[in-house]
Amino acid sequence: MVGAGSVVFCKMLMSNIMPPRSVKQIQYLAATGEYPCYLVRFTNYTSSLIKQLSKQYKYDHIPRQEGQTTEDAKFVRAGMVDYLLFDLTGSAKGS
C-alpha cells in the first residue's frame, strides 16, 4: 500500500478528501465498501485515533523522509513525517 497526504480516505485519484475525526465515522465509511484504506499522519494530535484504529485494522507504516538540498541550494526535496495506512478492506483484527 502506498499513499501520501494528510488525514484522508484513499478512494480514487479524483475523489474528494474527507477528513473523518472519529473511529465511529471511519468504521461507517469503511462499511460502505467505497473506502479501501485510511491514511493518517502520525502526530500527537492523531495518536489517540491511531491507537484505536490499530486495535481493529491492519496497517502499513510509511516512514519519515528527510528533506534534501543540493550543495548549490538550487534544488530542494521536501521531507515528510511518518504516516500509517490502514487497510479497511479486510475484517477487523480479532474477527
C-alpha positions as CSV (number, residue, x, y, z in Angstrom):
1,M,0.0,0.0,0.0
2,V,1.3,3.4,-0.9
3,G,0.0,6.8,-0.1
4,A,0.7,10.5,0.7
5,G,-1.2,13.5,2.1
6,S,-2.8,14.4,5.4
7,V,-5.6,12.5,7.0
8,V,-7.6,11.2,4.1
9,F,-9.5,8.2,2.9
10,C,-8.0,6.6,-0.2
11,K,-10.5,6.1,-2.9
12,M,-9.8,7.2,-6.4
13,L,-7.4,9.9,-7.6
14,M,-10.2,12.3,-8.5
15,S,-12.3,11.9,-5.3
16,N,-12.8,14.4,-2.6
17,I,-10.6,14.4,0.5
18,M,-12.7,13.6,3.6
19,P,-11.1,14.1,7.0
20,P,-13.0,11.9,9.4
21,R,-12.3,12.6,13.0
22,S,-13.6,9.6,14.9
23,V,-13.2,5.8,14.8
24,K,-17.0,5.5,14.5
25,Q,-17.1,7.7,11.4
26,I,-14.2,5.7,9.8
27,Q,-16.0,2.4,10.5
28,Y,-19.2,3.8,9.0
29,L,-17.4,4.9,5.8
30,A,-15.4,1.7,5.6
31,A,-18.6,-0.4,5.8
32,T,-19.8,1.3,2.5
33,G,-17.1,-0.6,0.7
34,E,-16.1,2.5,-1.2
35,Y,-13.1,3.3,1.0
36,P,-10.4,0.6,1.0
37,C,-7.9,2.4,3.1
38,Y,-7.3,5.3,5.5
39,L,-4.1,7.3,5.5
40,V,-3.3,9.2,8.7
41,R,-0.4,11.4,9.6
42,F,1.4,10.2,12.7
43,T,1.3,13.2,15.2
44,N,0.5,13.8,18.8
45,Y,-2.9,15.1,17.6
46,T,-3.8,11.8,15.8
47,S,-2.1,9.4,18.3
48,S,-5.4,8.5,20.1
49,L,-7.2,7.8,16.9
50,I,-4.2,5.7,15.6
51,K,-4.2,3.7,18.9
52,Q,-7.9,2.9,18.5
53,L,-7.6,2.0,14.8
54,S,-4.5,-0.2,15.2
55,K,-6.5,-2.4,17.6
56,Q,-9.0,-3.1,14.8
57,Y,-7.3,-2.8,11.4
58,K,-4.0,-4.0,9.8
59,Y,-1.8,-1.1,8.7
60,D,1.5,-0.3,6.9
61,H,3.9,2.2,8.3
62,I,5.2,4.8,5.8
63,P,8.4,6.1,7.4
64,R,9.5,9.7,7.7
65,Q,11.7,11.0,4.9
66,E,14.3,13.7,5.5
67,G,14.4,16.6,3.1
68,Q,17.4,17.2,0.9
69,T,19.1,20.3,-0.6
70,T,21.8,20.3,-3.3
71,E,25.1,21.8,-2.4
72,D,24.3,24.9,-4.5
73,A,20.8,25.1,-2.9
74,K,19.1,25.3,-6.3
75,F,17.1,22.1,-5.6
76,V,15.2,21.1,-2.5
77,R,13.4,17.9,-2.0
78,A,10.8,18.3,0.7
79,G,10.7,15.8,3.5
80,M,7.6,14.2,5.2
81,V,6.5,12.9,8.6
82,D,5.5,9.3,9.4
83,Y,2.2,8.1,8.1
84,L,0.1,5.0,8.8
85,L,-2.0,3.4,6.0
86,F,-4.9,1.3,7.5
87,D,-6.4,-1.5,5.4
88,L,-10.2,-1.2,5.7
89,T,-10.9,-4.0,3.1
90,G,-10.4,-7.0,5.4
91,S,-12.1,-8.0,8.5
92,A,-11.1,-6.1,11.6
93,K,-8.4,-7.6,13.8
94,G,-9.6,-10.3,16.1
95,S,-12.7,-11.1,13.9
